[in-house]
Amino acid sequence: MRTVLVLGSTGSVGTQTIELLEANPEKFKLVGVSGNSNKELLESQRTKYSLSPDQVALGPVAAAELVATTKADVVVNGITGSAGLKATMAALEVGSQLALANKESLIVGGKLVTDLAKAGQILPVDSEHSAIAQCLMSGQKGEVSKLVLTASGGPFRGMSLAELESVTPAQALKHPTWSMGKVITTNSATMVNKGLEVIEAHMLFDVPFEDIAVTVHPQSIVHSMVEFFDGSVIAQASIPDMKLAIGFALGHPDRLKDATKPIDWSLSHTWQFEPLDEEVFRAVKLARQVGLAGKTFPAVYNAANEEAVEAFHENKISFLGITRIIEEALQLHEPNDLSLEGVLNAEAWARQVANSLIAEA
């Protein structure tokens, strides 16, 4: 039986993780939870699963401390944003298997994170990176020619820049296929999320940026693909349900039975793939540049985005203003060497600069 610590237990990934633990009581034992704003649900989880106060953390700093003292077999990091960095590093330091939904901590931390990780210690919970991990099992690393990340296109697929200028926060939160929190849903609408995933794929699988492609797949059934050098393309497909990726990370190398419902092959299906318009959704191209530049640029990209997303939802900037704020902050940034202190300083600087730019907008 594996002991499991769930960080961000009151969010979308966290609650679905706990549902999977409940469905597999012979395989897993919940030994701790952490949350941030939803204190009532956190207390409800503590009571329901007979956790002691020492097994519950409130806030990202407390979550990292809980990881260090609990030493669970598996740590599921579902914290939103770069606030999850310290918890990610703590999980790797104590030797826990890290089921990583908090992509920002890997992107912002870069080699600080990957240098701590043993081979196979990080298992991605993103549906796209889970798909790639599964597809890579079909060949050897030296046989890979390309990773192909799929994107739903979000609620604004096919729109022009002029049309995007006037979209509202409510419209941005209406994702066509996935149910997620405010930040991730908005990031999916701007394609910042896909930009972050390109960097994450590079960090996780050690594939050059020029060999990581993005294709728009509105049905969100094919979660990503791997192209091998013989011309074969292996795809992982399932209905849009995060429980598959969560279950794969929890149970690896074993799969969890009935983690999600299979595709109904008695029905007709049409799957389409389209090129991403990177001139309209510039966040992906920007993320490639940021990833190649390295150092503290990814930290600035992420932190500026987090501030801009909040400003957009407070009607302080337009939808397209999110990407503009990120780009302007990056242009002003003088990078630091990659260290924990350098990353944290760059983030603080980016938030201050982003908010100054927002005030001027």
Stockholm file with secondary structure:
# STOCKHOLM 1.0

chainA/1-361         MRTVLVLGSTGSVGTQTIELLEANPEKFKLVGVSGNSNKELLESQRTKYSLSPDQVALGPVAAAELVATTKADVVVNGITGSAGLKATMAALEVGSQLALANKESLIVGGKLVTDLAKAGQILPVDSEHSAIAQCLMSGQKGEVSKLVLTASGGPFRGMSLAELESVTPAQALKHPTWSMGKVITTNSATMVNKGLEVIEAHMLFDVPFEDIAVTVHPQSIVHSMVEFFDGSVIAQASIPDMKLAIGFALGHPDRLKDATKPIDWSLSHTWQFEPLDEEVFRAVKLARQVGLAGKTFPAVYNAANEEAVEAFHENKISFLGITRIIEEALQLHEPNDLSLEGVLNAEAWARQVANSLIAEA
#=GR chainA/1-361 SS CEEEEEETTTSHHHHHHHHHHHHCTTTEEEEEEEESSCHHHHHHHHHHTTCCGGGEEESHHHHHHHHHHHCCSEEEECCCSGGGHHHHHHHHHHTCEEEECCHHHHHHHTHHHHTTCCTTCEEECSHHHHHHHHHGGGSCGGGEEEEEEEECCGGGTTCCHHHHTTCCHHHHTCCSSCCCCHHHHHHHHHTHHHHHHHHHHHHHHCCCGGGEEEEECTTCCEEEEEEETTSCEEEEECCSCHHHHHHHHHHTTSCCTTSSCCCCTTSCCCCCCEECCTTTSTHHHHHHHHHHHCTTHHHHHHHHHHHHHHHHHTTSSCHHHHHHHHHHHHHHCCCCCSSHHHHHHHHHHHHHHHHHHHHHC
#=GC SS_cons         CEEEEEETTTSHHHHHHHHHHHHCTTTEEEEEEEESSCHHHHHHHHHHTTCCGGGEEESHHHHHHHHHHHCCSEEEECCCSGGGHHHHHHHHHHTCEEEECCHHHHHHHTHHHHTTCCTTCEEECSHHHHHHHHHGGGSCGGGEEEEEEEECCGGGTTCCHHHHTTCCHHHHTCCSSCCCCHHHHHHHHHTHHHHHHHHHHHHHHCCCGGGEEEEECTTCCEEEEEEETTSCEEEEECCSCHHHHHHHHHHTTSCCTTSSCCCCTTSCCCCCCEECCTTTSTHHHHHHHHHHHCTTHHHHHHHHHHHHHHHHHTTSSCHHHHHHHHHHHHHHCCCCCSSHHHHHHHHHHHHHHHHHHHHHC
//
